[in-house]
Amino acid sequence: MSTTPLEWKFSQVFGERAPGEEIQDVDIISTIEFEKRGAYLATGDRGGRIVLFEKTDGKDHRSQKELENLDYPAMGHPEYRYKTEFQSHEPEFDYLKSMEIEEKINNVRWCATPNSSLFILSANDRTIKLWKVLENKVKKVKEMDPNPSVCVENALLAEKSFIAGQNEPSVPNGHRLEWTNKMPKSILPSSQEAHPMIYNVGDNSSARCRRVYSHAHDFNINSISNNSDGETYISADDLRINLWNLEISDQCFNIIDTKPSNMEDLTEVITSAEFHPAYCNLLAYSSSRGYIRLVDMRQSALCDHQHSRMLQDREAHGSRSFFTEIIASISDIKFTSDGRHILSRDYMNLKLWDLHMETSPVATFKIHEYLRPKLCDLYNNDSIFDKFECCLSGDGLHFASGSYSNVLRVFSHGAGSDDGTTLEASKNPNSRKQVLQTAPKAARSLSNFARGHHRRGHDNLNADSSGIPCDLNAKLLHVAWHPTSSLIACAAANSFFGVLCGIHPMLTLGGT
């Protein structure tokens, strides 16, 4: 089915830094996720914090006269505002393995709830937590003008009358108001002064940790995914996938284990996993060799050797070389809402798979093909191991993923693999931000297993990367698509450039 590409424009920007402003590593956003209805948006950062945004009315606030003069119908688009934030994870130290566990949030997932309660799963390298976001009633102190009919004498009489009857309950449930035995004259109101304090009720949001799921992974958790049954979820690391019940935190079921008896025989690792959106017994997981396996939990309790289908691009796997094996690794997968297709992202491409076609994808979208001649330089500075996420629209016809120089690529199904829209994640797309250059940190993951193995035979590669035609330090890694609107949230470095609006070619929307 062919579709016309949409035109895109930024509608909101949160936290864009000034040129040259120093970027703290703990402030860099590491994950982003829309709530199932699109009413909320959650981001996690390397400092272990989760920030929540709430959808506003998105109404067009132009005057009626301005709206009547428009030659097209006014269309409101979702807008978000800051709601609350909380510290989800703290840095820890594993004394048994003598290793530090970072507080960085790897994944956040919203849980489906039958009521208006908000539950969020968050995971760092080893621990998963379930949070409940609460709406609290708070008291605010305000000042108000005094009643002119009240004088100092009346206030003194009222004070004596109250103190005399303080032993009697002031409310039917037996509770009484606290009051001092003596009231200083300095706080007594006069006809020219305001009443000392009046309490008013307001709203505030806070988060409470309800469950902690830990001690089930020996390697870094790379993904978590909620099941359609609303009761279970999976967590995946490099070699295992565990099945959890949301109500049980002290045990889980290991449903996939790819760890070989001899670690020297290790050939691939798990890179991402996701439940089918409709069938609670089906899940898919991707590997560093570019394979996507679909497993049915009804077939066996342990599903690592019994997959229902395996999707592989045989044309891409036909000719193997040193670099093609690395760039074939799939960093992210997403099911379409109907569960018929899977979108995958490897280093160079976005691929759309039909579950009924195992030998090749139905569409391939090239993200940064111009970097193919520079794979040697990308390998030397470790950029070739960057993990870009992908997302797709609710109707499954549009797809998006990030690239370098804070660039977002958006494609439409049927428009051709070379067509697409390129956007720079910036409030002013024509300006380039100065990005702080920091030395890459070694990731504690088995994904580095192949990295170290390949390094031993290729230490003489040319390390000059000055010819790369993009800013490798400005990476747009994290993206999420609104479940019902043509709206994309994306995060680059420590800034949430976060809300993009897909608009009809004849329409224009102003930014904020």
C-alpha positions as CSV (number, residue, x, y, z in Angstrom):
1,M,0.0,0.0,0.0
2,S,1.6,3.3,-1.1
3,T,1.3,6.4,1.0
4,T,2.3,10.0,0.6
5,P,5.2,11.2,2.9
6,L,4.2,13.7,5.5
7,E,5.9,17.0,6.1
8,W,7.3,17.6,9.5
9,K,8.0,20.5,11.8
10,F,9.1,20.9,15.4
11,S,6.4,21.9,17.8
12,Q,8.1,21.7,21.2
13,V,11.6,21.6,22.6
14,F,12.6,20.9,26.2
15,G,16.0,21.6,27.7
16,E,18.0,22.7,24.7
17,R,21.3,24.0,25.9
18,A,23.1,27.2,24.7
19,P,26.0,26.8,22.3
20,G,29.2,25.9,24.2
21,E,27.4,25.1,27.4
22,E,28.9,22.1,29.2
23,I,26.9,18.8,29.1
24,Q,27.0,16.7,32.2
25,D,27.0,13.0,31.6
26,V,24.4,12.3,34.2
27,D,21.9,14.5,32.3
28,I,22.1,12.7,29.0
29,I,18.8,11.0,28.2
30,S,19.1,7.3,27.8
31,T,15.5,6.2,27.0
32,I,12.1,7.6,26.1
33,E,8.6,6.1,26.0
34,F,5.0,7.2,25.4
35,E,2.2,5.9,27.6
36,K,-0.2,3.5,25.7
37,R,-2.9,6.2,25.3
38,G,-0.4,8.9,24.6
39,A,-1.5,11.0,27.6
40,Y,2.0,10.8,29.2
41,L,5.6,10.6,28.2
42,A,8.5,9.3,30.2
43,T,12.2,9.9,29.8
44,G,15.1,8.3,31.7
45,D,18.7,9.6,31.9
46,R,22.1,8.4,32.9
47,G,21.7,9.8,36.4
48,G,19.0,7.3,37.2
49,R,16.2,9.9,37.1
50,I,12.8,9.5,35.4
51,V,11.0,12.7,34.2
52,L,7.3,12.6,33.3
53,F,5.5,14.8,30.9
54,E,1.7,15.2,30.7
55,K,-0.4,15.9,27.6
56,T,-2.2,19.3,27.7
57,D,-5.4,20.1,25.8
58,G,-3.5,21.1,22.6
59,K,-6.2,23.6,21.7
60,D,-5.7,26.4,19.1
61,H,-5.6,29.6,21.2
62,R,-5.9,32.0,18.2
63,S,-8.8,34.3,18.1
64,Q,-12.1,33.4,16.4
65,K,-11.4,36.0,13.7
66,E,-8.0,34.6,12.9
67,L,-9.5,31.1,12.7
68,E,-12.2,32.2,10.3
69,N,-9.7,33.8,7.9
70,L,-7.8,30.5,7.5
71,D,-8.3,28.7,4.3
72,Y,-7.9,25.3,6.0
73,P,-9.5,23.8,9.1
74,A,-7.6,24.4,12.3
75,M,-6.0,21.3,13.7
76,G,-4.8,21.0,17.2
77,H,-1.7,18.9,17.9
78,P,-0.8,17.3,21.2
79,E,1.4,19.4,23.5
80,Y,3.2,18.2,26.7
81,R,4.2,19.9,29.9
82,Y,6.4,18.9,32.7
83,K,4.6,16.8,35.4
84,T,7.1,15.4,37.9
85,E,10.4,13.6,38.2
86,F,11.9,11.1,40.6
87,Q,15.1,9.2,41.3
88,S,14.6,5.7,40.1
89,H,18.0,4.0,40.5
90,E,21.2,4.7,42.5
91,P,24.7,3.6,41.8
92,E,25.5,0.2,43.4
93,F,28.5,-2.0,43.8
94,D,28.4,-5.8,43.4
95,Y,30.9,-7.1,46.0
96,L,30.7,-10.7,44.8
97,K,31.8,-9.7,41.2
98,S,33.8,-6.6,42.2
99,M,32.0,-4.4,39.7
100,E,30.2,-1.1,39.8
101,I,26.6,-1.0,38.6
102,E,25.6,2.3,37.1
103,E,22.4,4.1,37.8
104,K,21.7,4.8,34.1
105,I,18.2,4.0,33.0
106,N,18.2,1.5,30.1
107,N,14.5,1.2,29.6
108,V,11.2,2.5,30.8
109,R,7.8,0.9,30.0
110,W,4.3,2.0,31.0
111,C,2.1,-0.7,32.4
112,A,-1.5,-1.1,31.4
113,T,-3.9,-0.5,34.3
114,P,-7.7,-0.8,34.5
115,N,-8.1,2.5,36.3
116,S,-6.4,5.9,36.1
117,S,-3.4,4.8,38.1
118,L,0.0,5.2,36.5
119,F,2.6,2.4,36.8
120,I,6.0,2.5,35.2
121,L,8.7,-0.2,34.9
122,S,12.3,1.1,34.9
123,A,15.5,-0.9,34.5
124,N,19.2,-0.2,34.8
125,D,21.9,-2.8,34.0
126,R,20.8,-5.3,36.7
127,T,17.6,-4.2,38.5
128,I,14.1,-3.5,37.5
129,K,11.6,-1.5,39.6
130,L,7.9,-0.9,39.4
131,W,6.8,2.6,40.3
132,K,3.4,4.0,41.0
133,V,2.8,7.7,40.3
134,L,0.5,9.2,42.9
135,E,-1.6,12.4,42.8
136,N,-1.2,14.0,46.3
137,K,-3.2,16.8,47.9
138,V,-1.0,19.4,49.4
139,K,-1.7,22.5,51.6
140,K,-0.5,25.8,50.4
141,V,-0.2,28.9,52.7
142,K,-1.7,32.0,51.3
143,E,-2.4,35.6,52.5
144,M,-5.7,37.3,52.3
145,D,-7.1,40.7,53.1
146,P,-8.7,41.0,56.6
147,N,-12.4,41.6,57.2
148,P,-12.8,45.3,58.1
149,S,-15.5,44.4,60.7
150,V,-13.0,42.4,62.8
151,C,-11.0,44.4,65.3
152,V,-8.3,43.6,67.8
153,E,-10.8,43.3,70.7
154,N,-12.9,40.8,68.7
155,A,-9.8,38.8,67.8
156,L,-8.8,38.6,71.5
157,L,-12.2,37.4,72.5
158,A,-12.2,34.8,69.8
159,E,-8.7,33.6,71.0
160,K,-9.9,33.3,74.7
161,S,-13.0,31.5,73.6
162,F,-11.0,29.0,71.5
163,I,-8.4,28.3,74.2
164,A,-11.1,27.7,76.8
165,G,-12.8,25.1,74.7
166,Q,-9.7,23.3,73.3
167,N,-10.3,20.2,75.4
168,E,-13.5,19.6,73.4
169,P,-13.2,17.9,70.0
170,S,-13.5,20.5,67.2
171,V,-14.7,17.9,64.6
172,P,-17.0,14.9,65.0
173,N,-14.3,12.2,64.5
174,G,-12.5,13.2,67.7
175,H,-9.6,15.1,66.2
176,R,-9.0,18.6,67.3
177,L,-7.0,21.6,66.0
178,E,-3.7,22.3,67.6
179,W,-3.4,25.7,69.3
180,T,-0.8,27.3,71.5
181,N,-1.6,28.2,75.1
182,K,-0.6,31.8,74.6
183,M,-0.7,33.7,71.4
184,P,1.9,36.5,71.1
185,K,0.3,39.9,70.4
186,S,2.7,40.3,67.5
187,I,0.7,37.9,65.4
188,L,-2.7,39.4,66.2
189,P,-4.3,40.9,63.1
190,S,-5.3,44.5,62.9
191,S,-7.6,46.4,60.6
192,Q,-4.5,47.3,58.4
193,E,-2.9,43.8,58.4
194,A,-3.6,40.6,56.5
195,H,-4.8,37.5,58.2
196,P,-1.7,35.5,59.2
197,M,-2.3,32.3,57.1
198,I,-5.1,30.5,55.2
199,Y,-4.7,27.0,53.9
200,N,-5.7,26.1,50.4
201,V,-5.6,22.6,48.8
202,G,-3.5,22.0,45.7
203,D,-2.3,19.0,43.6
204,N,1.1,17.4,43.4
205,S,2.6,14.2,41.9
206,S,5.0,11.8,43.5
207,A,6.2,8.3,42.8
208,R,6.4,5.3,45.1
209,C,8.4,2.1,44.4
210,R,6.1,-0.9,44.7
211,R,8.3,-3.7,43.5
212,V,12.0,-4.4,43.0
213,Y,13.0,-7.2,40.7
214,S,16.7,-8.0,41.1
215,H,19.3,-10.8,41.1
216,A,18.1,-12.4,37.9
217,H,20.6,-11.2,35.3
218,D,24.3,-11.7,35.1
219,F,24.7,-9.4,32.1
220,N,23.4,-6.0,31.3
221,I,19.6,-5.7,30.7
222,N,19.0,-4.4,27.2
223,S,15.2,-4.4,27.0
224,I,12.0,-5.0,28.9
225,S,8.6,-5.5,27.4
226,N,5.1,-5.8,28.9
227,N,2.8,-8.6,27.9
228,S,-0.7,-8.0,26.5
229,D,-2.2,-10.0,29.4
230,G,-1.3,-7.1,31.7
231,E,0.1,-9.4,34.3
232,T,3.6,-10.4,33.1
233,Y,6.6,-8.9,31.3
234,I,10.0,-10.0,30.0
235,S,13.5,-8.7,30.7
236,A,16.4,-9.6,28.3
237,D,20.1,-9.4,28.7
238,D,22.9,-10.6,26.4
239,L,22.3,-14.3,27.0
240,R,19.0,-14.8,28.8
241,I,15.3,-13.7,28.7
242,N,13.3,-13.9,31.9
243,L,9.6,-13.9,32.4
244,W,8.2,-12.0,35.4
245,N,4.9,-11.6,37.1
246,L,4.3,-8.0,38.1
247,E,3.0,-9.1,41.5
248,I,6.0,-11.4,42.3
249,S,9.4,-9.9,42.7
250,D,11.4,-12.7,44.2
251,Q,11.2,-15.2,41.4
252,C,11.0,-15.4,37.6
253,F,11.1,-18.0,34.8
254,N,14.0,-18.3,32.5
255,I,12.4,-18.9,29.1
256,I,15.4,-18.4,26.8
257,D,19.1,-19.2,27.7
258,T,21.7,-19.0,24.9
259,K,24.7,-19.3,27.1
260,P,27.1,-22.0,25.7
261,S,28.8,-24.5,27.9
262,N,32.1,-23.0,26.8
263,M,32.1,-19.2,26.5
264,E,34.7,-19.4,23.8
265,D,32.0,-20.9,21.5
266,L,29.9,-17.8,21.9
267,T,28.9,-16.5,18.4
268,E,25.9,-14.2,19.0
269,V,24.2,-12.3,21.8
270,I,20.6,-11.1,22.4
271,T,20.2,-7.4,21.5
272,S,16.4,-6.7,22.0
273,A,13.2,-8.5,22.9
274,E,9.5,-7.6,22.6
275,F,6.2,-9.2,23.3
276,H,3.6,-9.6,20.5
277,P,1.0,-6.8,20.9
278,A,-2.0,-9.2,20.8
279,Y,-0.9,-12.8,21.6
280,C,0.5,-13.2,25.1
281,N,2.3,-16.4,24.2
282,L,4.4,-14.9,21.4
283,L,7.5,-12.9,21.6
284,A,10.4,-11.9,19.3
285,Y,14.0,-11.3,20.0
286,S,16.9,-10.1,17.8
287,S,20.6,-11.0,17.8
288,S,23.9,-9.5,17.0
289,R,24.1,-11.6,13.8
290,G,21.1,-9.9,12.4
291,Y,18.5,-12.6,13.1
292,I,15.0,-12.1,14.5
293,R,13.5,-15.2,16.1
294,L,9.8,-15.5,16.9
295,V,9.1,-18.0,19.8
296,D,5.9,-19.5,21.1
297,M,5.9,-20.1,24.9
298,R,3.3,-22.8,24.5
299,Q,5.7,-25.1,22.7
300,S,8.3,-25.5,25.5
301,A,9.2,-24.1,28.9
302,L,12.7,-23.3,27.5
303,C,12.4,-21.7,24.0
304,D,16.0,-21.0,23.1
305,H,16.3,-24.0,20.7
306,Q,12.7,-24.0,19.5
307,H,11.7,-20.9,17.6
308,S,8.6,-20.7,15.4
309,R,10.1,-18.5,12.8
310,M,13.5,-17.0,12.1
311,L,13.7,-13.8,10.0
312,Q,16.9,-13.3,8.2
313,D,18.0,-11.2,5.2
314,R,19.7,-13.9,3.1
315,E,20.8,-11.4,0.5
316,A,22.6,-9.3,3.1
317,H,24.0,-12.4,4.8
318,G,25.3,-13.8,1.5
319,S,28.6,-12.0,1.4
320,R,30.3,-11.8,4.8
321,S,33.2,-9.6,5.7
322,F,34.7,-8.2,8.8
323,F,32.6,-5.0,8.9
324,T,29.3,-6.5,7.5
325,E,29.1,-8.9,10.5
326,I,29.3,-5.9,12.9
327,I,26.8,-3.6,11.1
328,A,24.4,-6.5,10.7
329,S,23.7,-6.5,14.5
330,I,20.1,-5.4,15.2
331,S,19.9,-2.8,18.0
332,D,16.1,-2.5,18.2
333,I,12.8,-4.2,17.1
334,K,9.2,-3.0,17.2
335,F,6.0,-4.8,16.4
336,T,3.3,-3.0,14.4
337,S,0.0,-2.5,16.3
338,D,-1.6,-5.4,14.4
339,G,1.4,-7.8,15.1
340,R,1.8,-8.7,11.4
341,H,5.0,-6.8,10.8
342,I,8.2,-6.1,12.7
343,L,10.4,-3.0,12.3
344,S,14.1,-3.6,13.0
345,R,17.1,-1.2,13.1
346,D,20.7,-2.3,12.4
347,Y,23.6,0.1,12.1
348,M,22.9,1.2,8.5
349,N,19.3,0.4,7.8
350,L,15.7,0.3,8.9
351,K,14.0,-2.9,7.8
352,L,10.3,-3.8,7.7
353,W,9.6,-7.6,8.0
354,D,6.4,-9.5,7.3
355,L,6.1,-12.5,9.7
356,H,5.0,-14.6,6.7
357,M,8.2,-13.9,4.8
358,E,11.2,-15.2,6.5
359,T,13.9,-14.8,3.8
360,S,13.9,-11.0,3.2
361,P,12.4,-7.8,4.5
362,V,9.5,-6.3,2.6
363,A,11.1,-2.9,2.7
364,T,14.6,-1.5,3.5
365,F,15.2,2.2,4.4
366,K,18.8,3.4,4.2
367,I,19.6,5.7,7.1
368,H,23.2,6.9,6.5
369,E,24.5,5.0,3.5
370,Y,27.2,7.7,2.9
371,L,29.0,6.3,5.9
372,R,29.6,2.9,4.3
373,P,33.1,3.9,2.9
374,K,34.0,5.1,6.4
375,L,33.4,1.9,8.3
376,C,37.0,1.5,9.1
377,D,37.2,4.9,10.8
378,L,33.8,4.3,12.6
379,Y,35.2,1.0,14.0
380,N,38.3,2.7,15.4
381,N,36.4,5.3,17.4
382,D,33.7,2.7,18.4
383,S,30.9,4.6,16.7
384,I,30.1,1.5,14.7
385,F,28.8,0.0,18.0
386,D,26.2,2.7,18.6
387,K,22.7,1.4,19.2
388,F,20.0,3.4,17.5
389,E,16.4,2.9,18.3
390,C,13.4,2.8,15.9
391,C,9.7,3.6,16.1
392,L,6.7,3.4,13.8
393,S,3.3,5.1,13.6
394,G,0.1,3.5,14.9
395,D,-1.1,2.6,11.4
396,G,2.2,1.0,10.6
397,L,2.8,3.1,7.5
398,H,5.5,5.5,8.7
399,F,8.8,4.8,10.4
400,A,11.6,6.8,12.0
401,S,15.0,6.4,13.5
402,G,18.0,8.6,14.4
403,S,21.4,9.2,13.0
404,Y,24.5,11.4,13.6
405,S,24.6,15.2,13.7
406,N,21.3,15.0,15.7
407,V,19.5,14.0,12.5
408,L,16.1,12.2,12.5
409,R,15.1,10.2,9.4
410,V,11.4,9.6,8.7
411,F,10.1,7.2,6.0
412,S,6.8,6.2,4.6
413,H,5.9,2.7,3.4
414,G,5.6,2.5,-0.4
415,A,7.6,5.7,-1.0
416,G,10.8,3.8,-1.9
417,S,13.9,3.0,0.1
418,D,15.8,6.2,-1.0
419,D,12.9,8.5,-0.1
420,G,12.4,10.0,3.3
421,T,12.5,13.2,5.3
422,T,15.6,14.4,7.1
423,L,15.3,16.7,10.2
424,E,17.9,18.1,12.5
425,A,16.8,17.8,16.2
426,S,17.2,21.5,17.1
427,K,14.9,24.4,17.9
428,N,16.5,26.2,15.0
429,P,17.3,23.4,12.5
430,N,19.7,25.7,10.5
431,S,22.0,26.1,13.5
432,R,24.6,23.6,14.7
433,K,25.1,23.0,18.4
434,Q,28.5,22.6,19.8
435,V,28.6,19.2,21.4
436,L,30.9,18.4,24.2
437,Q,33.4,15.7,23.1
438,T,33.9,13.1,25.8
439,A,35.9,9.9,25.7
440,P,33.6,6.9,25.3
441,K,33.1,4.7,28.3
442,A,33.6,1.0,28.1
443,A,30.3,-0.8,28.3
444,R,30.0,-3.7,30.7
445,S,28.2,-6.0,28.2
446,L,28.9,-9.2,26.3
447,S,28.3,-7.1,23.2
448,N,32.0,-6.2,23.6
449,F,32.9,-9.8,23.3
450,A,33.2,-9.7,19.5
451,R,34.7,-6.2,19.8
452,G,37.7,-7.3,21.8
453,H,38.1,-10.4,19.6
454,H,38.2,-8.4,16.4
455,R,40.6,-5.8,17.8
456,R,43.4,-8.3,18.3
457,G,43.8,-8.7,14.5
458,H,43.1,-5.1,13.4
459,D,45.2,-2.8,15.5
460,N,46.8,-1.3,12.5
461,L,43.7,0.3,11.1
462,N,43.8,4.0,10.2
463,A,42.5,6.0,13.1
464,D,42.1,9.3,11.2
465,S,38.4,10.1,11.1
466,S,38.6,13.7,9.9
467,G,37.0,12.7,6.6
468,I,33.6,11.6,8.1
469,P,31.0,14.0,6.9
470,C,28.9,14.2,10.1
471,D,29.3,15.0,13.8
472,L,29.7,11.6,15.5
473,N,29.4,13.1,19.0
474,A,25.9,14.4,18.2
475,K,23.9,11.2,18.2
476,L,20.1,10.9,18.1
477,L,19.7,7.5,19.6
478,H,16.3,7.5,21.2
479,V,12.9,7.9,19.5
480,A,9.3,7.2,20.3
481,W,6.1,7.6,18.2
482,H,2.8,8.7,19.7
483,P,0.4,5.8,19.6
484,T,-2.5,7.6,17.9
485,S,-1.1,10.9,16.4
486,S,1.6,11.7,13.8
487,L,3.9,12.9,16.5
488,I,7.4,11.8,17.3
489,A,9.4,12.4,20.5
490,C,13.2,12.2,20.2
491,A,16.1,12.8,22.5
492,A,19.6,13.9,21.6
493,A,22.3,14.1,24.3
494,N,20.9,15.8,27.4
495,S,18.1,17.6,25.6
496,F,14.6,16.4,24.8
497,F,14.0,17.8,21.4
498,G,11.1,15.7,21.9
499,V,7.9,16.6,20.1
500,L,7.6,16.6,16.3
501,C,4.4,17.1,14.5
502,G,3.5,15.4,11.2
503,I,1.4,17.8,9.2
504,H,-0.3,17.8,5.9
505,P,1.7,19.5,3.2
506,M,-0.8,22.4,3.0
507,L,-0.8,23.1,6.7
508,T,1.8,24.8,8.9
509,L,2.0,24.8,12.7
510,G,3.9,27.3,14.8
511,G,6.6,26.1,17.2
512,T,6.8,26.8,20.9
